[in-house]
Amino acid sequence: MPYYDPDRPSVRAWFAASEGANCRSFLKTLTEKTMEQLEEGGGASIVYTHFGLGFVEQGRLEATFVARMRRLASRPGWFVPAGTLLSYLEGQRGLTELTPAWRRRLEWRWLREKLLRGTS
């Protein structure tokens, strides 16, 4: 990440993101285990959400979400906007070409998540 797709030349670069379409799926994606795995592996993650469905209860942020964000903020990480992260990664590694095999893997993963979570 980021990568380019020679079959779609009008888009300069693509990136993968983890889904957080609602509070439940966001919390399922961002667990203590996944945070530890990213930290131990020196990895990066882009999680998208709209902070809509389920994030606010009776005018207050959902308590588990608040606790999880505090836990994440306490970890030794580099928390930046997606564009900053992607520019950094491109500067370090360049753009990776999306091969047909990689595309199939991404598409099957997307379909699996769509069937399991029902959102995309």
Summary of the structure (lengths in Angstrom):
residues: 120
radius of gyration: 16.1
end to end distance: 19.3
largest distance: 48.0
contacts: 266
relative contact order: 0.19
helix: 49%
strand: 12%
